[in-house]
């Protein structure tokens, strides 16, 4: 797994209305190796990897005291995976 970071935006209700919160998500991501079912069955293999782990969530450089919803966490993990793909393309 490789260490990756991404900027992630969440929205929360506040006294002034909906507030945009820009977070920094730090974690780990593993490249996704797609399945191969082409050619002879001896050469087939299942999809492997693609795991992500959120290590910390920061707001203005400090640990964020909020909680990501399950949907936000899924999106944050997907962004970590995309960041890894971007690093590997360089």
N, C-alpha and C positions, 0 to 999 in steps of 0.2 A: 504494500500500500504506500501511497505517496501523500505527503502533507499538502493540503490545498486550503485556500481562503477565497471567500467570495463576499461581495456586498449583497445584502438582502433587505428588502423593504417590507415592513409590516404596517398595518393600519390598526389603530386603536381609537375607541371613542374617548373623548375628553370633554371638559366643560365648554371648550370653544368649538366643539364639533369633532370631526374625524381628524386624527393626528397621524401624520406619516412619520414612521420611525425607521431610520436607516441603521441597520445592524451589520456587524462584521461576523461572518460565520467561519470558524476555523475547524478543520477536521481532516479526515483521511479518506482517500478514494482509491479504488483499485480499478484498473482498466477492464472493460468488458470485452471478452473474446466471444464473438458471435458463434452460434452453432453452425455446423457444416453438415448438410445432408445431401451433398452433390457427389456424383460419381459412385463408385463401388461402396457398399455398406461397410467394408473394412476401414474406409477412410472417413466415416461419419464420426462426429463428436458433438456433445451437447454444449450449450452456452455455458461459459465459466466466468467467474469474477463479477465485476460491477458493483461490489459492496462499497458502501459509504458509511462513515461514522462522524457524527457531529461531536467535536471535542469541547468547544466553547462558543458562546454567543456573547459578543461584546457590543456595547453602546458607548460611543465616545471613548473607546479604549479601555473601558471598565466592564467587568462582568454585568450582563443585563439581568435585572431582577424579574423580568417578565417570563412568560411561558409561551412557546410556539404551539399553535394548534396542530393537530395531526396533519392537516392539509398543508400548513406552512412548513412543517418539518419535512414532509415528502418533497415539497418544492425546493427547499433548501438543500436537501440531499441530491436532488437532480442537478441543481446548480453546481454543487461541489464536483459531481461527475463531469459536467460540462467544462468546468475549469481545468480538470485533469486532462481532458481531451485537448484543450487549448494549449496547455503546457507541453504535451507530447508532440503537438504539431510543429512546435518551434524548432 
